[in-house]
Structures are given as C-alpha cells and as structure tokens.
Amino acid sequence: MIERRRKTLLISVILLMLGLGIPMDLAAETREEKVDDVVLRVPTAWKKETPKSKMRALQFSIPPVSEDSGPAELAVFNFRGGGTVNQNIERWIGQFDPQGRQAALFEGTTQSGRYWLADISGTYNQSVGPPILRKTEKRPGSRVLAAIVVTKAGKVLYLKLAGPDNTVAGEAKRMREMFGADAASEKPYSLGS
C-alpha cells in the first residue's frame, strides 16, 4: 500500500513538472529560490551565500572551471527605481576597460515576462568595498552576464553573474534557465531600442 502511494506521488510530481514546462534534468539539478513572488531555478552546484549588501536579495558563489583561478559570483537585486534598461546596460559596459572589451546585447521573453541580457568580457573593474567609495580592482580575463527581468506582474529583477571568463561562459545557459530564458529564442538588442 505504501509503495503504491509512493509511485502515485512520483507520477504526480513528474506530470506536474512536465505541465509547468520544467525539463526533468533541470528540475533534478536545481532548487527553487524566491525573490518576492518570483521563483528562480538555481543550480544546486551554486553555493548560496549571505549577501554582501542590503541591496542584494540573493547571492551565490559558482565554482571555477579548471583553467580559472577563482569562483564567479551571482548577485540578484530586486529594488525599484534602478534606472532604464539602457542606463543599466551602459553602466555594466562601463565597468570594463574600453580596450579589448567585447559586448553582446540580447532581449527575449519568457512565460513570466520580458528580459534584456548583456554579455560583456575583457578587463573588469570590479567594485571593492562600499559602492559609494567607487574603488575598483582590475580583473583581466573577466566576463559579466547581466540581466534585467520584468515580470508580467511588473516585478523587476537584476541578475549579475561576474567572474573569470571561462567560468561565466560555462554557466551562461544555466543562468538563463534560472528565469526561464533560452538563448536560441533571443533577439539582438541595441542601445536606444
């Protein structure tokens, strides 16, 4: 009797996941994290940390790939009044030295809303200490994937994955999957659009 209930429960969970459009392999490798009423599917390999500032809703450390010397970090913000899409993208691009900088911009939609994503690489001027001090350290060979996600309910999330180029590039797909995005369906975005 107990075995039959377990099988029934398992089948029900599988059908629910399929009905929500959550791929089985993604569901098995992620955990849910909520920011207000927005649910993110965070890879289980990403270590949840205490946020460095009150502005951050969530923070994670991502283990480095073998050729990188240190981890990457994902910070999730959910404050209102964070500026326009273009202002945020321009600020993120400006955090990199112009020489050798590469940037690709995208926009897309998910079941829960719309998003914009910036993929920037080069020498990152990483903030050190409180932002008000405007102190930075140069980090050559870095990459940032930063996204603005606007839900149909009007909630706004800012996600910023920053760290060594290879580690961030290797986690790009999983970062998109966190909020239901898919690179194959994205369109190029240009500032001023």
For each residue, the residues with C-beta under 8 A, 3 or more apart:
1: 4 5
2: 5 6
3: 6 7
4: 1 7 8
5: 1 2 8 9
6: 2 3 9 10
7: 3 4 10 11
8: 4 5 11 12
9: 5 6 12 13
10: 6 7 13 14
11: 7 8 14 15
12: 8 9 15 16
13: 9 10 16 17
14: 10 11 17 18 24
15: 11 12 18 19
16: 12 13 19 20
17: 13 14 20 22 24 27
18: 14 15 21 22 24
19: 15 16
20: 16 17
21: 18 111
22: 17 18 26 27 41
23: 26 27
24: 14 17 18 27 28
25: 28 29
26: 22 23 29 30 41 177
27: 17 22 23 24 30 41
28: 24 25
29: 25 26 43 44 45
30: 26 27 41 42 43 44 177 178
31: 41 42 44
32: 39 40 41 42
33: 39 40 42 48 58
34: 37 38 39 40
35: 38 40 57 58 76 78 157
36: 78 155
37: 34 153 155
38: 34 35 78 112 149 151 155 157 179
39: 32 33 34
40: 32 33 34 35 58 76 178 179
41: 22 26 27 30 31 32 177 178 179 180
42: 30 31 32 33 46 48 60 178
43: 29 30 46 171 174 178
44: 29 30 31
45: 29 62 63
46: 42 43 60 61 62 74
47: 60 61 62 63
48: 33 42 58 59 60
49: 59 60 61
50: 59
51: 54 55 56 57 58 59 75
52: 56 59 75
53: 56 130 131
54: 51
55: 51 77 79
56: 51 52 53 59 75 76 77
57: 35 51 76 77 78 157
58: 33 35 40 48 51 74 75 76
59: 48 49 50 51 52 56 73 74 75 76
60: 42 46 47 48 49 73 74
61: 46 47 49 71 72 73
62: 45 46 47 71 72 73 74 161 163 167 168 171
63: 45 47 71 167
64: 68 69 70 71 72 163 164 166 167
65: 68 164 166 167 170
66:
67: 166
68: 64 65 163 164 165 166 167
69: 64 164
70: 64 163 164
71: 61 62 63 64 163 167
72: 61 62 64 161 162 163 164 167 168 171
73: 59 60 61 62 161 162 163
74: 46 58 59 60 62 159 160 161 175
75: 51 52 56 58 59 159 160 162
76: 35 40 56 57 58 59 157 158 159
77: 55 56 57 82 157 158 159 160
78: 35 36 38 57 155 156 157 158
79: 55 82
80: 156
81:
82: 77 79 88 156 158
83: 87 88 91
84: 87 88
85: 88 89 116 148
86: 89 90 191 192
87: 83 84 90 91
88: 82 83 84 85 91 92 146 148 158
89: 85 86 92 93 105 116 118 146 191
90: 86 87 93 94 191
91: 83 87 88 94 95
92: 88 89 95 118 120 144 146 160
93: 89 90 96 101 103 118 120
94: 90 91
95: 91 92 120 124 125 126 127 136 144
96: 93 101 103 120 121 122 123 124 125 142 144
97: 100 101 122 123 125 138
98: 101
99: 122 123
100: 97 122 123
101: 93 96 97 98 120 121 122 123
102: 120 121 122
103: 93 96 118 119 120 121
104: 118 119 120 188
105: 89 116 117 118 119 188 189 190 191
106: 116 117 118 119 183 186 187 188 189
107: 114 115 116 117 186 187 188 189 193
108: 114 115 117 181 182 185 186 187
109: 113 114 115 185
110: 113 114 115 149 179 180 181
111: 21 180
112: 38 149 151 152 179 180
113: 109 110 149 150 151 152 153
114: 107 108 109 110 149 150
115: 107 108 109 110 147 148 149 150 179 181
116: 85 89 105 106 107 147 148 189
117: 105 106 107 108 145 146 147 148 176 181 186
118: 89 92 93 103 104 105 106 144 145 146 147
119: 103 104 105 106 143 144 145 172
120: 92 93 95 96 101 102 103 104 143 144 146
121: 96 101 102 103 142 143 144 165
122: 96 97 99 100 101 102 140 142
123: 96 97 99 100 101 138 139 140 141 142
124: 95 96 138 139 142 143 144 162
125: 95 96 97 136 137 138 139
126: 95 136 137 138 139 142 162
127: 95 131 134 135 136
128: 135 136 137
129: 133 135
130: 53 133
131: 53 127 134
132:
133: 129 130
134: 127 131
135: 127 128 129
136: 95 125 126 127 128
137: 125 126 128
138: 97 123 124 125 126
139: 123 124 125 126 142
140: 122 123
141: 123 164 165
142: 96 121 122 123 124 126 139 162 163 164 165 168
143: 119 120 121 124 162 163 164 165 168 169
144: 92 95 96 118 119 120 121 124 160 161 162 168
145: 117 118 119 159 160 161 168 171 172 175
146: 88 89 92 117 118 120 158 159 160 161
147: 115 116 117 118 157 158 159 160 175 176 179 181
148: 85 88 115 116 117 156 157 158
149: 38 110 112 113 114 115 156 157 158 159 179
150: 113 114 115 154 155 156
151: 38 112 113 154 155 156 157
152: 112 113
153: 37 113
154: 150 151
155: 36 37 38 78 150 151
156: 78 80 82 148 149 150 151
157: 35 38 57 76 77 78 147 148 149 151 179
158: 76 77 78 82 88 146 147 148 149
159: 74 75 76 77 145 146 147 149 175 178 179
160: 74 75 77 92 144 145 146 147
161: 62 72 73 74 144 145 146 168 171 172 175
162: 72 73 75 124 126 142 143 144 168
163: 62 64 68 70 71 72 73 142 143 167 168
164: 64 65 68 69 70 72 141 142 143 167 168
165: 68 121 141 142 143 168 169
166: 64 65 67 68 169 170
167: 62 63 64 65 68 71 72 163 164 170 171
168: 62 72 142 143 144 145 161 162 163 164 165 171 172
169: 143 165 166 172
170: 65 166 167
171: 43 62 72 145 161 167 168 174 175
172: 119 145 161 168 169 175 176 183
173: 176 177 183
174: 43 171 177 178
175: 74 145 147 159 161 171 172 178
176: 117 147 172 173 179 181 182 183
177: 26 30 41 173 174 180 181 182
178: 30 40 41 42 43 159 174 175
179: 38 40 41 110 112 115 147 149 157 159 176
180: 41 110 111 112 177
181: 108 110 115 117 147 176 177 186
182: 108 176 177 185 186
183: 106 172 173 176 186
184:
185: 108 109 182
186: 106 107 108 117 181 182 183
187: 106 107 108
188: 104 105 106 107
189: 105 106 107 116 193
190: 105 193
191: 86 89 90 105
192: 86
193: 107 189 190
